[in-house]
Amino acid sequence: CTAANLSRVGGRPQGCDSAFRSAVMAGSAMSVGLRGFIDELPEACRRELAQLHDRFKYTEDQLEAFMCNHGNKFTQELLPAFEKHLDEEQKKLMASAATPMNSGSGASKAAKAAKRKSLAMPSALGAALGLSVAPAAASVAAAAEEPAAKRPREEDDGGAAAVSAATSGETAVEEASAQGATPLAVEVLGDPKLWMGGPSGTYLWMDEALEDRAAERNARLLRWQRGLAEAMRARHPDLEDVVIGAVRAATQAEVVLCGRIVCESLEGKLNERSLLLEAPRADGDGLPPARIRLNTAGCKSIVAFPGQLVCVLGRAGTAGSVFHARDLVSGLPTASPSPVPPSAPTGDDSDLHMFVMAGPFCLRDGLDYSPLERAFELAAAARPQVIVLLGPLLDASNQRVASGEPGPTGDEVSRLVSPTSSSSPCAQAEGIETLEDIYTEVIIPLLQRSVASLRRRSARTQVFVVPSLEDVLCFHPLPQPPLDAMLRPTLGDQAVEQLRGVRFLPNPAHLRLGGVTVSLTSADALSPLLRSGLVLRPEERRLEAGLRALLQQRCLFPAAPRDPPQVAERRAAALDFPDGQVPELCIFPSQVGSPCATHIDGSAFVNPGSVCRPAALGSFAEIRVASSQRAGAEGTAKLLQDVLRVDIHKLS
């Protein structure tokens, strides 16, 4: 029996030995998949494994990991080694449970060593694969039976994931209500099943074949085809009889073609002479998508980039190898700026007030988080309704992290450790030896102290955390699950539960704050469009053209090939604006330009900068929407740009 058989679902065969049957009847927490695998072993192995299960309550993940390290096959000769392995794992778990969160001078060296081993690569790799830690509770393994296929399991677990998303961060709201303060009404938009799933709240993401990714992208193009054609007809109302043509079909009549912009060369950047249009393929035909060269000399204006969904109007000519376009629609039209409707008061006044701080939160050559503490102090003095932290909390590109020696040195010791601990700074710093220690001994206590100090000044302030692709212990692609779900398998429940006053959001996150719709992401959404080769004619400001393209494509990351490349294509709908409606506020840090706010077609894009640049302190953003001043003369409502104020604060 190989490790591949371990995930198979099957019943027990007839003639099962009495020892194994008695173990099952006694109520041992053995899942169906594990039971079906053991049934295929010889009788002696079944009896021994049933007895070991009674002693150690091992899970399928533990048995599969053991088999992967011992030839991917289980035999009777491996029983003593498996028993020894389970005994060692149990001792490690007991030692880790006995170790306090803030290790002082009395913590033993053996306990710290056991903790480092238990948080080594296997558990981190398990977190990357969406699995739980090896010593997971046996009751969870018994309650969740594995179906035969991966994808149905993710769909079945979506309900539990949705409950987890709904209850995350509710403690802060309850505390504010208890103290008489009315917190801001916050609604997370979108389908939680897109970024969550499984018992631990994270989904499996290493199971996408190239054909599946291509099919998902083709399905999105098919959904957009009608809307793009209607946008072209709205631009040319005199062409009511124009039809949607087929790529490479020779015709002298004008037709409309809908497709995706691709570059002729795999290596070079896109330019007007290398434009190709990739048409959608019919469902189930199995053929590669057809492409045709675009001649856009007859178009008055062009905005194009690789991966863009467009519609062109023109003729293919007699050969059908080149499509001569006289007009190009570069996406769905953005609505003209509309007034912001007044909303009900959400506190002492009806104005929306929020702070946005983007990581990294320490300089690249050290792990001093005092800039983040300083930013929290300024926020506590201003008492906003919302504080948003955009990751990374621990940057993977930090030089200390990349060197593999994250422990503090020199004057960092007194700044990194918790001031509330009874241990000396040197004793605490001695326990910081791994990346997990940085989270449990530095980042989590710092956030806990900052949020507690903030609560004392303003009980209604809500704190949100958005993860990042650069977070060192976060392995999921976009869309990323909430940070607590990704860290829980590695750090454990005790560490994550210390931040009950913080609400964790996915990446990207789409919210409704009061009456304002907001889209947030910790990744740079503008740079990929400019890097891919943005074609503009006539020439205009590339920054504004790139931001407008995001609105027209109704997506934060529309470029193809994907940039950033870490995208789970089957869940890429989470990158789109919910219900196809452009947000009023779109917030993300960008290396293009300086931190500022830019108004595009009724939406405001805010670049808060980062709290720490590689070698200097950075900035954060303070955003106000004057809801109390939305009502204009004669009962009319003002535009968002008339009631929005964005201040960029630089740290010094």
Buried (B, 14 or more C-beta within 10 A) or exposed (E): BEBEBBBBBBEBEEEBBEBBEEBBEEEBBBBBBBBBBBBBBEEEBBBBBBBBBBEBBBBBBBBBBBBEEBEEEBEEEBBEEBBEBBEEBBEBBEBBEEBEBBBBEEBEEEBBEBBBBBBEEBBBEBBBBBBBBBBBEBEBBBEBEBBEEEEEBBEBBBEBBBEBBEEBBEBBBEBBEEEEBBBBEBEBBBEBBBBBBBBBBBBBBEBBEEEEBBBBBBEBBEEBBEBBBBBBBEEBEEBEEBEBBBBBEEBEEBBBBBBBBBBBEEEEBBEBEBBBBBBBBEEEEEEEBBBBBBBBEEBEEBBBBBBBBBBBBBBBBEEBEBBBBBBBBBBBBBEEBEBBEBBEEBBEEBBBBBBBBBBBBBBBEBBBBBBBBBBBEBBBEBBBBBBBBBBBBBBBEBBBBEEEEBBBEEEBBEBBBBEEBEBEBEBBBBBBBBBBBBBBBBBBBBBBBBBEEBBEEBBBBBBBBBBBBBBBBBBBBBBBBBBBBBBBBBBBEEBBEBBBBBBBBBBBBBBBBBBBBBBBBBBBBBBBBBBBBBBBBEEEEBBBBBBBBBBBBBBBBBBBEBBBEBBBBBBBBBBBBBEEEBBBBBBBBBEBEEBBBBBBBBBBBBBBBBBBBBEEBBBBBBBBBBBEEBBEEEEEBBBBBBBBEBEBBEBE
